Amino acid sequence: MKRLAAACALALSSVCALAQMTPVGLWKTIDDDGKTEKSWVRIAESGGVLTGTIEKILDPAKQDSKCDKCSDERRDKPVQGLTIIRNVRQDGDDKAMWDGGDILDPKDGKVYKTRLKPADGGKKLEVRGYIGAPLFGRTQVWQRIE
């Protein structure tokens, strides 16, 4: 009986650990300088597709900002509440990576291809925006809030 209980506990802890190895959740975005906290982004999954929405802007002076440099349907929309990550799916070859979608930089209105990869046991998220191939881009590391 003790072995069964131990096996169940181990299986449950493995499932919990795997659940954290997903981009789904609330993340604190950190600017490229690695120090400046910018916003909270909630990444959600529906039908195997991830989307990310800015839930909170941390700089009070920018909370009412709009995406005036966006060139698509997000133009002139409030940045807080804006969907910035779209159409990201789990990589078929690498189950620890999500890609195939895009990410918007509301500061300059540019849209980049994106790749998301949980790190540090799911406590961090490596967010890579790039043009063409992942080699030509930059990575930010976001911190999990929940």
C-alpha positions as CSV (number, residue, x, y, z in Angstrom):
1,M,0.0,0.0,0.0
2,K,2.9,2.4,0.8
3,R,4.5,1.7,-2.5
4,L,1.2,2.5,-4.3
5,A,0.9,5.8,-2.4
6,A,4.5,6.7,-3.2
7,A,4.1,5.9,-6.8
8,C,0.9,8.0,-7.0
9,A,2.7,10.9,-5.3
10,L,5.6,10.6,-7.7
11,A,3.3,10.6,-10.7
12,L,1.4,13.6,-9.4
13,S,4.6,15.6,-8.9
14,S,5.8,14.7,-12.4
15,V,2.5,15.9,-13.9
16,C,2.7,19.2,-11.9
17,A,6.3,19.7,-13.1
18,L,5.3,19.2,-16.7
19,A,2.4,21.6,-16.3
20,Q,4.9,24.3,-15.4
21,M,7.0,23.5,-18.5
22,T,4.4,25.3,-20.7
23,P,4.2,28.9,-21.6
24,V,0.6,29.1,-20.4
25,G,0.3,31.4,-17.5
26,L,1.0,35.0,-16.3
27,W,4.5,36.4,-17.1
28,K,6.4,39.5,-16.1
29,T,8.2,40.9,-19.1
30,I,11.7,42.1,-18.7
31,D,13.3,44.6,-21.1
32,D,16.4,43.7,-23.2
33,D,18.5,45.3,-20.5
34,G,17.6,42.3,-18.2
35,K,16.5,44.6,-15.4
36,T,13.5,46.8,-16.3
37,E,10.2,45.2,-15.6
38,K,7.8,46.3,-18.3
39,S,4.4,44.5,-18.2
40,W,2.5,41.4,-17.3
41,V,1.5,39.2,-20.2
42,R,-1.0,36.4,-19.9
43,I,-0.4,33.5,-22.3
44,A,-3.5,31.3,-22.9
45,E,-4.1,28.1,-24.9
46,S,-7.1,27.3,-27.0
47,G,-7.2,24.4,-29.4
48,G,-3.5,23.9,-29.2
49,V,-2.8,27.5,-30.1
50,L,-1.2,30.1,-27.8
51,T,-2.0,33.8,-27.6
52,G,-0.5,36.4,-25.3
53,T,-2.2,39.5,-24.1
54,I,-0.8,42.4,-22.1
55,E,-2.7,42.4,-18.8
56,K,-0.9,45.2,-17.0
57,I,1.6,47.9,-17.9
58,L,3.9,48.5,-15.0
59,D,5.0,52.1,-15.8
60,P,2.2,54.3,-14.7
61,A,3.1,57.0,-17.3
62,K,2.5,54.4,-20.1
63,Q,-0.7,52.8,-18.9
64,D,-2.9,54.8,-21.3
65,S,-0.5,54.3,-24.3
66,K,-1.9,53.2,-27.7
67,C,-0.2,51.2,-30.4
68,D,0.0,54.1,-32.8
69,K,2.8,52.5,-34.8
70,C,1.0,49.2,-35.4
71,S,0.2,48.6,-39.1
72,D,-2.6,46.0,-38.7
73,E,-6.0,45.9,-36.9
74,R,-4.2,46.7,-33.6
75,R,-3.4,50.2,-34.7
76,D,-4.5,52.9,-32.2
77,K,-5.7,50.3,-29.8
78,P,-4.7,50.6,-26.1
79,V,-1.5,48.6,-25.4
80,Q,-3.0,47.3,-22.1
81,G,-5.3,44.5,-23.2
82,L,-3.6,44.2,-26.6
83,T,-2.9,40.7,-28.0
84,I,0.8,40.6,-28.8
85,I,1.4,36.9,-29.2
86,R,-0.6,35.0,-31.8
87,N,-0.8,31.6,-33.5
88,V,2.0,29.9,-31.6
89,R,1.9,26.1,-31.5
90,Q,4.0,23.4,-29.8
91,D,6.8,22.3,-32.0
92,G,6.2,18.8,-33.4
93,D,9.9,17.8,-33.1
94,D,10.8,19.6,-29.9
95,K,8.0,19.3,-27.3
96,A,9.8,21.8,-25.1
97,M,9.4,24.6,-27.7
98,W,6.5,26.5,-29.1
99,D,6.8,28.4,-32.4
100,G,5.2,29.2,-35.7
101,G,3.4,32.4,-34.6
102,D,4.3,36.0,-34.2
103,I,4.9,38.6,-31.5
104,L,4.2,42.3,-31.7
105,D,6.5,45.0,-30.2
106,P,4.0,47.7,-29.4
107,K,6.7,50.2,-28.9
108,D,7.6,50.3,-32.6
109,G,4.7,48.4,-34.1
110,K,6.9,45.7,-35.7
111,V,5.8,42.1,-35.9
112,Y,8.3,39.3,-35.6
113,K,8.2,35.5,-35.8
114,T,8.4,34.1,-32.4
115,R,9.7,31.1,-30.5
116,L,8.8,30.4,-26.8
117,K,10.8,28.0,-24.6
118,P,10.3,27.5,-20.9
119,A,13.5,27.4,-18.8
120,D,14.5,27.0,-15.2
121,G,11.8,24.4,-14.5
122,G,9.1,26.6,-16.0
123,K,10.0,29.6,-13.8
124,K,11.3,31.6,-16.8
125,L,10.3,31.9,-20.4
126,E,12.8,32.5,-23.2
127,V,10.9,34.7,-25.8
128,R,12.7,35.0,-29.1
129,G,11.6,37.4,-31.7
130,Y,13.2,37.1,-35.1
131,I,13.0,37.9,-38.8
132,G,13.5,35.0,-41.3
133,A,15.4,32.5,-39.2
134,P,15.8,32.3,-35.3
135,L,19.5,33.1,-35.8
136,F,18.5,36.7,-36.8
137,G,16.7,37.9,-33.7
138,R,16.9,38.6,-30.0
139,T,15.7,36.9,-26.8
140,Q,14.1,38.3,-23.7
141,V,13.7,36.2,-20.6
142,W,10.3,36.6,-18.8
143,Q,9.6,35.5,-15.3
144,R,6.5,33.5,-14.3
145,I,4.1,35.2,-11.9
146,E,1.6,32.4,-11.8
